[in-house]
Amino acid sequence: MELIITNADQLQTFITEAVKSALSIHSGSFQPTAQPDFLTETAACEFLANCSKHTLYKLVKEGKIKRIRLGQRRTAYSRADLTAYLNRGAAK
């Protein structure tokens, strides 16, 4: 395909049509990224209104939040468990 553009109006029209075409092809195909089901310690602290890691450890020790071990040095927290904890706290 050979394209010859002789003036600025033709260039603008060509670009506009190309953008419209590209947007129509991709419309609806972009989905927001899903939030992870499990969070790191730092992310769990942020999720719990920026609590400290010390507070997070205390909640685990008291049995209010479950910790998931991912090996010897890695830990994760379930988003559902953290949400349930927040809901229990809000109900009090």
N, C-alpha and C positions, 0 to 999 in steps of 0.2 A: 504494500500500500504506500503510495506516494502522497505526501501532504504538502501543499504549497499554500502558504499564508502570505498575503500581500499587504495587509494593514493591521493595525492594532485592534480594530473591531473584530476582525476575523479570528485573531489570536484569542481575544477575550471570550468570544463565543465558543471556540474550540475547547478552551480550558474549562469553561462553565459546564458544557455538555459532558466532558470527560469526568469531571468531579461528580456531577449528578449521576452518571452511569455507575461510577465506582461506589457511591454511597448506596444506590439502589441494590447493588449486588450484595453488599455487606449488611444492609439494614436487617436488624433482628438477629444477626449471627453473633453479636457480642453479648456475652453473658457476664454479669458481675462475678468476680471470683468468690468462691465459697469460703467461708471462714473455716479454719481447721478445727477438727473435733477435739484435738489435744493441744495443750499449750505448754511451753517451756516455763520454768520458774519465773523468769522475768515477765513473760507475757501474762502469766497467771496473776502476778502482783499488779500489773497494769489493769487487768480485767477486774480485779477487786479494788477498784478506786485507788490505785497506786499505793497499796499497802507495802510494807517492808518485807524482805525475805524472812526476817525473824518472825514477823506476824504469821506469815504463810506456814513456816515450820511449826509454830505454836498451834495453829489450826489443825494441822496434820496430827500432831501429837495428841491433841484433845479428841481426835476422831471426827472432827467436824467436816473435814475435807479428806478425800482419798488421794494418795500419791501412787503413781504408777511407775515402777522401776523399769528402766530400759537399759539394763546392764548395771555395772558397778557404779558408774559415775553419772549416768543420765537419768533424769526424772521428768515425767510429764504429768499434766493434770487435765482431767476431763472437763471440757467446756460445760457439758450438761451438769456435772457435779458442782462446779463453781456457780452456775446459774441457780441450781437448787439451793445451795447455801445462801446465796443472796436473797432468794425468795423467802427462805425460812427466816432470815434476819429481818426482812421488811415486814413480815407478818407479825412479828413480836411487838 
